[in-house]
Amino acid sequence: MKINIIPSLIVLAAAAIFAFLFYTMSNAEEQMLKALAISGFVSIGICLECGIGLSFKDTHHTTNSFATSIFFLIIFIVEHCCFAAWGTSQEWLIVTSGIFLVLYLLVYYGISKTKM
């Protein structure tokens, strides 16, 4: 596994832009806005970093990790847009983001450990 520096920096900038988008979309209270921005930055940042910023020696692993990351990226974006639009509680945001993030990391770990 190799970390690509330039794509990783671009990924961090994209995650920060998404976090700002979620922060400005919502009309919720300040505590919820911070949680929305932080969870958006962390979940989208990890998802994009694993999909774009990391590469494997084998192209099958790289392709599978990219496809999985794009799938979960769409899930994270839809999830955070829904929370920003409807503004439910902060606890629900943390729980659902945590479940999706742990599920993504579990799938990504399984992909990285398979032998082809």
N, C-alpha and C positions, 0 to 999 in steps of 0.2 A: 504494500500500500504506500502511495506517495502523496504528499500534500503539495498541491500546486499553489504557489504564493499569490500570484496576480489574480487568478480566479477567486481565491479565498478572500482577498481584499474587496473585490467587486461584489462577492456574495454578502459580505458584512454591510456594505453600503446599501445593497438592495434590501436586506433585512431591516436596516434602520429606516429606509423609506417606507416599507410596509408598516413598521411600528408607528411611524408618524401618521400614516394614513388611518390606521385604526384609532389612534389618539384623536384625530380631528373628525372622524366620522361620528363619534358617539356624543350624546348629550348627557351622559351619566355624570355621577358625582366624581370628584377628583380622585378618590381612592380607586374607583373602578377604572378610570381612565389610565392611571398608572399601571394597574394590573393588566389591562388590555394591551398597553404598549409593551410592557416587559415580557409578557407571555408570547405576544406576537413576534417580538425580536428573537427571543430564545428558540421558539419552536420553528419558525421559518428560517432562522439562521442555521440551526442544526440540520434541518432538512436540506437546505440548499448547499451547505458545506459538504454534507455526505454525498450529495448527488453530483455536484459540479467541482467542488474544491479538492476532492480525493479521487485518485485513480488507482487501479489495480494493474498488475502485470498482465493478467488475462482479460481480454476484451469482453468475455461473457460476464464476468463479475462486474465490470464497469458499466456495461449496458443494463444489466439487471438492477444494479444499485441506482442508476439514473432513472429508470422507469419507475421503480418503487418510490424514489424521492419525489418525482413529479406527481405521482398519484397522491401521496400524503401531503404534498404542497397544496394541491387543490383542496384537499380536506381541511387543512389548516386555514387557508384563506377564507373558505366558505364559513367555517366555524367562527372565526374572529369577526367576519362581516356580520354574521347573525347576532353575535353578542354585542357588537357595536350598534346595530340597528335597534334591537329590542331591549338592550340594557338589563339583562337579568342580573342575578347576584354574582358577586365576586367569587364566592365559593364554588358555584357551578362552573365558572370560567376556569378556575384553577384545576378542578377535578377533571373536567372533560379534556382540557389541554394536556394535563398530565397523563391521562389514559391514552390519548392518541399518540403522545410523544413516546411513551414507554412501549406501546405497540409498534410504532415505527422503528424504534431502536432495536427491538427484539427481531423484527423481520430483517432489518439491515444486518444485524449480527449473524443471523442465519444465512443470509446471502454471502457474507464475507467469509464464512467458515466452510462453505460447501467446496468440494473438490471436483473439478471438472477435467 
